Amino acid sequence: MFAQLAAVGAAQAQTLEGIFGRDTIHGLAEVRWAGANGEPSWIDGGFGKTAITGRGDGGWRDTVGVSQAVVEWRPHFNFAVSAVVSAQWQADTHPRLDLDEAYLQLRSPPSSFGRVSARAGYFYPPVSLEHGGVGWTTTDLLTASALNSWIGEEVKVGGFEATYQRRLGDHEISATAAVFGWNDTSGTLVSFRGWALHGVRTGLRTEFKLPPLTPFLQPRQDDGSYPAWEIDDRPGYYGRLEWRLPAPMTVQVFHYDNRGDRVSVRHLQWAWQTRFSTLALVWRPIPEIQIRAQALDGRTWMGFPRPETWVNVRFRTAYLMGTRTLGPGALSLRIDGFESRDETRTKLDGSDERGWALTAGWRQPVTTWADLFLEAQQIESKRPARILSGDAPQQGETVLQSAVRLHF
């Protein structure tokens, strides 16, 4: 009897350790210095492409302070059931403190027929190749690509996702499908503001300011956007295929459609119809070098057809990124290209845009619990809608940043 009681007690202790043990709690805090010489940031309701606001007159402006903090809980209830709950504090968002992700995970044991896993809750779709850190933070650069910055802003969902994985000889194939909601305003930022590059992530209650709108849209669209709102009660879906080759290479294809009805509205927040597809490649020609490439092509619509839909925007972006480990540190270089095109005949929202960005950064571990980041970035873009804020359509922005990330 005593042996049985001891066994039960040991099992309960092991379960509690899996739920509340030290290995289930992870976190990050970041202190950052950043300087920029560009236009007012999109965070402050401008057309600037970064989260760092310049003086707007060509002069340099810098900031220093705690930029973000994340706490993530990953309990394991048993082999098959686990969860992820994370909270984030970001200096550049409103509200600053918010829920990041919260979802339950299920997985089957491996078998000759493959493995099935699923998750349900509030989470990011499996798109980004850059956000592998705690709380969906970037790992090699402080600033994400234009593609994955937008995923972090407008493409977080609440729903159910299932994945099937199977090995076929030396190959590994996985297929993912999901049904989701709480993502109806996706398309607002990429249409009215355009592309941006940053490390900001939306939360459950996040509100993003919009830049000045055209006279036609000012009375019809709120001056802010809430990415997590459900407006039309229509579910969206996405699907993903991943192929891991015998060589050190992975190919991914992803398609997303939120199935917004375009005309449902609540407090001047609209149910946009937004769909896009991505193609991604990860390649390691040698163990010290990783090459990442992603491309996205999409379209978004909003409004009544009088005589045509108010907003009809085609948007595209792609990046190529290389990371080279040098001792304990790593050097990363990325080039982005992006564009959007107003497809309406009346050009009501002025969404045409074209630009590029070059980003270089160094990541150096300082201790087992701290990393140093250094980054330089140049962005060039042309957007005629900038005349709505009294700025020239063509703008260049230079951003220099350094940060210390503390993690546990």
Secondary structure, DSSP 4 states (H G I P E B T S, - for coil): -HHHHHHHHHHHHHHHHHHHSGGGEEEEEEEEEEEE-SSPBGGGTS-BSSSS---SSS--EEEEEEEEEEEEE--B-SSSEEEEEEEEEETTSBSSEEEEEEEEEEEPPPBTTBEEEEEEEEE--TT-SS--STTS--SS-SS--HHHHHHHHH--EEEEEEEEEEEETTEEEEEEEEEEES-TTTTHHHHHT----------TT-BEE--PPPTTTTTTS-SEE-TT---S---EEEEEEEEE-SSSEEEEEEEEE----S--EETTEE--EEEEEEEEEEEEEETTEEEEEEEEEEEEEES--SSS-SEEEEEEEEEEEEEEEETTEEEEEEEEEEEEEE-SSS--S---EEEEEEEEEEEEEEETTEEEEEEEEEEEEE-GGGGGGT--SEEEEEEEEEEEEEE-
